[in-house]
Amino acid sequence: MVLASGNNSKLYPFKLINMQQKYLMIANSVLTTIIGLATLFFPAEILSNAGVSSNKLLLVFIQVFGACYIGFALMNWMAKTVLIGGIYAKPLAMGNFAHFMIAGISLLKAALNASLPGYLWILVAIYMLFAILFGVVAFTAPRKKG
């Protein structure tokens, strides 16, 4: 853990940045940005690749989904230096945990359906990994060193 930089480090000596959490938030932001941009700009291609016939309403829903992911990515990117865990930033940790756990379970159910593409298992693994990591962050208190 590293003390927060800047003039406020002496005023707020307990504001610590857990580097592992920072990397988790950065990885989360990168993943959600990629998914958000893909769904925002290529909704028809995504539906076509999934074997789903598209209509205008479905395309708009996919783009709104992408906008949500972009917002999620921005929120996590801006919170990458925030101390998370225990009572600290509880809504952020629980929101991320709930998102990845619920989406991971939904993806797992879809991946078990043999008619869906095999690459869905990669998304299942990524989402379940993030669910586990955010579960650890959300349900444990951050440790202070020193």
Secondary structure, DSSP 8 states (H G I E B T S, - for coil): -EE--SGGGTT-TT-EE-HHHHHHHHHHHHHHHHHHHHHHH-HHHHHHHTT----HHHHHHHHHHHHHHHHHHHHHHHTTTS--BTTBTHHHHHHHHHHHHHHHHHHHHHHTSTTS-TTHHHHHHHHHHHHHHHHHHHHS------
